[in-house]
Amino acid sequence: MTKTLPRIASVVRTGPTVLGVTWRDGPSDRVDLAGWIATGGDILAPLKDETMFATARLGDFGAAVEWGPEDGDLAIDAHHLRLIADEQRRFGHEEAAAWQAEARLSNQEAADFLSVSLSTWNAYKAGTNPVPASVSMVCRAALRDPILLQAHYRPRKPGRPRRAGAPPSAA
């Protein structure tokens, strides 16, 4: 099954390293490219200059955002821009509950997988505690890469644990 590549309808600079992106398929995102620029070495160094970053424009008929001269190489393709936008999107209590359902984990298994207490996990799902960025990153990564989930998931047995020293029940 092939996935359609994203296309950008419009782009506008909204901050020193932030783009307002409207996608052709409808949604809009505010995408902060500070991390992408900072880890891009000499190739992306020109984008640290706000004047250069402000030259952002659509390229390749919406397949990229480009900066600088028309014939330059400074660009990010729509696919990678969408990946960054998806990662920066809000991950609140609704998203935590949806992640747990998709991963098919119990509350305790989800808490164990994320190395948080059951009460902390339940507070994330109830919306009484904000979901930390590190937790949202792990949740999203585990859905993208099932091996990550399989490597660290430890299933729980249903029911109450046996009393210490009690013989196993005959089933």
N, C-alpha and C positions, 0 to 999 in steps of 0.2 A: 504494500500500500504506500503510495507516494503522498507526501504532504505538500500542499501548495506553498511556494515561497512567498513570504510577506512582501508587500509593496507599500511604499510610503506615499501618502497623498500630499502632505505638507510638512515642513519642518521650520521651526523658529527658535532662535536662541532665547532662553529665558533666564539664564544665569551664567556665571563665569565658565562653567563646564556642563551646563544643563541645556538640553534640547526639549522643546515641546514637539512631540511627534504625533501626527494624525495618520493612522493607517488606512489604507484603501478599504479594508474589510470592516471599518467602522470605529473601533475604539481609539482613544487618544492616551498617550502616556507622557509623563515628565521623566526624562531619562538623564541621570547624572553620569557623565562619562569620566569623572575625575579618576577613578581607579583604572579605567582602560588607558587613559592618557598617561598616568603615572607609571604604569607597567609597560608602556610601549617603547621605552628607550628613546634613542635618537630619532627614530622614524616619526614618532608622535610628539616629540618635544616642541615643535612649532605651535601645537595647540594649547600649550601652557600660556601663550600670549593671548589675552582676551580679544585683542583686535583681530587676530587670525581666527580664533574660535568663532567670532561674530560673523565670519564670511560663510557660515554653513549654508548649504543649498542642496536641493535635490540633484541627484546624478543618476545616470543610466535609467531614465524614465521611471524613477521611484524605486529603483533597486539598491540605491545607496544614498548616503549623505557625503558630500564632498566639501573640501575647504581649499582656499588658496586659488591659484590660477586655474583657468578652465582646462588646461592640459596637464595639470598636476596629478600626483599619485596619492595625495592625502585624502583618505576616505574610509568609511565603515559601511559594510554591506548591510542591507535591510535584515538579513537573517540574524547576524550577530547583534545588531541593534535591538531586534525583538527579543533575543535571548537575555540581554542585559535588562531590558524593560520588564520581562517576565519575572526575573529574579528580584527586581526592586519593587515589584507590585506588593501591595499590602498582604500580610499573612496574619489574619486575626483569628478570633474564635471559630468563625464559620469555616475558614480554610483548614484550621486544625482538625475540626470534626470531620470534614470531607476527606482530609488526608488519612485519618484513622480508618474511616469506612473503606476507602479505596485500598489501603494496605491490609485490610481485614485483620486488625489487631484489637485485642481487648484493651480496656483502659490500662490495666496493669502491664500488659505487654508493650503498649505504646510508651508508658512511663519508663519501663526497663530499657527499651531500645534507645530512648533519648537520655538515659541516665539522670532522670529527675524523679522526684517522689510522686506517688499517685496523687496526692493532694495538689501538687504543683501542676501536674498534667490536667487534672480536673478544673483547676482555676484558669488555665489557658483556654480550655474548651468552653467554660462558662463566661469568659470575657472579663473576669475579675482581675486577672493579671495579664499584662501584655505579653505576647509571644516574642521572645528575644530573637534577634536576627540569626543567631547561631542555630537555634532550634528550627526556624523556618528554612534555613539553608539545608540542614540535614534532612528534613521532611521532603523537600523538593528533590534533593539529590537521590533519596531512596526510591522515589517513584520513577525517576528517570533511569536509574541503574538498579535493577532488581538484585543484582549480585551484592550490592551494598547492604540491602535489607537482609538478604539471605545469610550473609556473613556475620551479621551482628544480632539478628533476631533470635531470641530464645523463647520457644513456646511455653506457656504455662499449662499445667494440668488443671482441668476443672475440679471444683470442689475444695473443701478445706484440707489443709495439710494434716497428716497423721500426727497424733500426739507423740512426743518423744518417747521412745521405748515401747510403743504399742506395736503388737504384731500386725503384719499386713492382713487385711480382711480377705476372707475367701469369697471370691466372686462367683 
